[in-house]
Amino acid sequence: MPDNVRLSAVICSSVGLVFVLSIPLVKFILKRRKSQCRGIDKVGKQLREEEFDLDEGCSFCNSGSWSCVPRRFIDRQTELIRQREKNNQLWAIETEPNLIWESHELLAEFVGAKVENIAIIDNTSTGTNVALKSQKYSPGDKILLCSFAYPAVIKQAEAVVQGNPGVELVLFEIPFPIKGEDDIINAYSKALEEHPGIKITVIDHISSDTAILFPIKALVDLCHKHDVMAVIDGAHTPGQIKLTLEDYGADYYVGNLCKWMMIPQNAAFLWVHPKHQDETKPLVTSHTVYAAHFRDRFYPPMTKDRICHILVKDAIEFYEELGGLEAIAARNAKMVTEAAAMLSEAWGTPHLEVTRDVRAPHMAVIGLPKDLTEAYVNNTPVDLYHDLMKAGVSVRVSSIGEETWCRISCHVWNDWDDFERVRDGVAMLAKNSKMNTGEKIRPPYFVPHSIMDQTK
Ligand SMILES: Cc1ncc(COP(=O)(O)O)c(C=O)c1O
């Protein structure tokens, strides 16, 4: 055998041997890394103590409204601000665009999207505004919303109506009890048939006060059959359910990253179907408004803090470290279900009449005790919401139908003690509020609810 052939054979077999021998080593390293993960057993009280700086006087069971941010994200945010301020021009021209591009790639994978269809933006309201306001409306066009739609989204639709004479807003009800996906689909179908001329609708993927999980794939198909554009409001979905954005066939999908993903306030995303990308414009006109790709229009070089957009990587890694989305979802769903049962029994109140298959996995809605709601009969749910917060109970309070309800959320820092404190805090406020008849100061952003209310 010639020398060069022998040498090649020796090299090949050595490489093969090294490869075979390294397999157990790689497996060992991966296993060790996994065992260093915190894992799902460590979430709850221990995680709260180790990773969060939460006010000990309060039980935070309202991640549906405001999430809690792990200390490590705040540290990273601070570190990035310091890096930016060392050389803010280099940051703006090179460092930030690279980090933000990496965020887009990681996020796209996490939510089942093609990276070219997604833009990281500041919040859900920005995304729904962009979707509604990027369209051209003609007299006779209608915008359809379910009455569970987020109040700010109703106002956004009203703003479109005000700016486009002849355009109308149609609000429709989904009656309770909701016994499954078909009840929701049938209600939408009826609304679409009864109101010809609907141009666009915003559908919650998970609704806010009612915490209902909507069958969006079926609803998008239904809308398209009626030639209606479907914008999905997914403020509550990233981190709560596994998303596969490319499969839904929606026209727009907006998701928040500051709720269940725990990023500090200022990060969300907008997914846009390729057929609408040309017409999609940011709300603030700046340098890149004519950029060829729609995402670039949202990233003009302007004075703006975008560090939260970079924390996507940290958020995804934290989820992985805690055991991954599936394990977190299963744990939170179990705990919130048990907590809702405990509160409903303690307060003698019902669950919102929604079957499990259409309930948001990490949230539950139960009635508040009668003695508490009667004490607040002269006030609004917002007043009660505020007084509960001041009593150390952070939950969402709202009116649905004639009753006042409490929405609880369970996330990774929550443990059973939080829900016991909700139970006891509510009972204590009920006891102390027997004489409550006074007018409350209401924050202006909650009133009026909508033009519809003013004209009722
Ligand atoms: C269903 C729904 N849509 C939209 C929003 C608005 O989100 P943002 O405050 O990020 O604009 C919220 C906020 O809680 C919501 O619950």
The ligand as a Tripos MOL2 file, in Angstrom:
@<TRIPOS>MOLECULE
LIG
   16    16     1     0     0
SMALL
NO_CHARGES

@<TRIPOS>ATOM
      1 C1        -56.2600   40.8140   25.5310 C.3       1 LIG1
      2 C2        -55.3670   42.0140   25.6400 C.ar      1 LIG1
      3 N1        -55.1030   42.7320   24.5330 N.ar      1 LIG1
      4 C3        -54.3050   43.8070   24.5520 C.ar      1 LIG1
      5 C4        -53.7130   44.2200   25.7190 C.ar      1 LIG1
      6 C5        -52.8510   45.4510   25.7080 C.3       1 LIG1
      7 O1        -51.5370   45.1000   25.9250 O.3       1 LIG1
      8 P1        -50.3920   46.2150   26.0450 P.3       1 LIG1
      9 O2        -50.5700   46.8220   27.3840 O.co2     1 LIG1
     10 O3        -49.1290   45.4390   25.8850 O.co2     1 LIG1
     11 O4        -50.5540   47.1850   24.9610 O.co2     1 LIG1
     12 C6        -53.9450   43.5110   26.9060 C.ar      1 LIG1
     13 C7        -53.3350   43.9390   28.1640 C.2       1 LIG1
     14 O5        -53.5210   43.3830   29.2040 O.2       1 LIG1
     15 C8        -54.8050   42.3850   26.8510 C.ar      1 LIG1
     16 O6        -55.0840   41.6870   27.9640 O.3       1 LIG1
@<TRIPOS>BOND
     1     1     2 1
     2     2     3 ar
     3     2    15 ar
     4     3     4 ar
     5     4     5 ar
     6     5     6 1
     7     5    12 ar
     8     6     7 1
     9     7     8 1
    10     8     9 2
    11     8    10 1
    12     8    11 1
    13    12    13 1
    14    12    15 ar
    15    13    14 2
    16    15    16 1
@<TRIPOS>SUBSTRUCTURE
     1 LIG1         1 GROUP 0 **** ****
